[in-house]
Amino acid sequence: MKNICNTMGYISLIGGAIGSIVLAIDNGKVAEISYYGVDYQRSIPMTIAWLIAGALCTAMTCIVFFALSDILEKLETLEYYRTQSNSAVGLMSDEQLNKKILSEDGWTCKKCGRVNYSYTGTCVCGCSKE
């Protein structure tokens, strides 16, 4: 899915650039009515305004697609690590898990005896790590 969003971002970038130029060329004219009929003349400010409007819409669309692609990539990474940690922890008994935590510089709470990870500063019971 992230590859699809990335591809859509590039497609919208290229299509939007071409579309912005076409809009600017097509709509950057001002009609002047004369005795002989309607005469269209190029208006530089109008052409630039259409070009900028098209470029801004293209940029917003590309940002959405690329951000969505980045979010999906990060979710995929999180899901991978979540499944890895669940499979590793799910196969261990409580005693094996406590030994593993203590071997990784974990600590035991002096108040309730709970084994905590090394990055935990305060136990669930409220006792602080010394």
Rosetta blueprint (number, residue, H / E / L):
1 M L
2 K H
3 N H
4 I H
5 C H
6 N H
7 T H
8 M H
9 G H
10 Y H
11 I H
12 S H
13 L H
14 I H
15 G H
16 G H
17 A H
18 I H
19 G H
20 S H
21 I H
22 V H
23 L H
24 A H
25 I H
26 D H
27 N H
28 G L
29 K E
30 V E
31 A E
32 E E
33 I E
34 S E
35 Y L
36 Y L
37 G E
38 V E
39 D E
40 Y E
41 Q E
42 R E
43 S L
44 I H
45 P H
46 M H
47 T H
48 I H
49 A H
50 W H
51 L H
52 I H
53 A H
54 G H
55 A H
56 L H
57 C H
58 T H
59 A H
60 M H
61 T H
62 C H
63 I H
64 V H
65 F H
66 F H
67 A H
68 L H
69 S H
70 D H
71 I H
72 L H
73 E H
74 K H
75 L H
76 E H
77 T H
78 L H
79 E H
80 Y H
81 Y H
82 R H
83 T H
84 Q H
85 S H
86 N H
87 S H
88 A H
89 V H
90 G H
91 L L
92 M L
93 S L
94 D H
95 E H
96 Q H
97 L H
98 N H
99 K H
100 K H
101 I H
102 L H
103 S H
104 E L
105 D L
106 G L
107 W E
108 T E
109 C L
110 K L
111 K L
112 C L
113 G L
114 R L
115 V E
116 N E
117 Y L
118 S L
119 Y L
120 T L
121 G L
122 T E
123 C L
124 V L
125 C L
126 G L
127 C L
128 S E
129 K L
130 E L
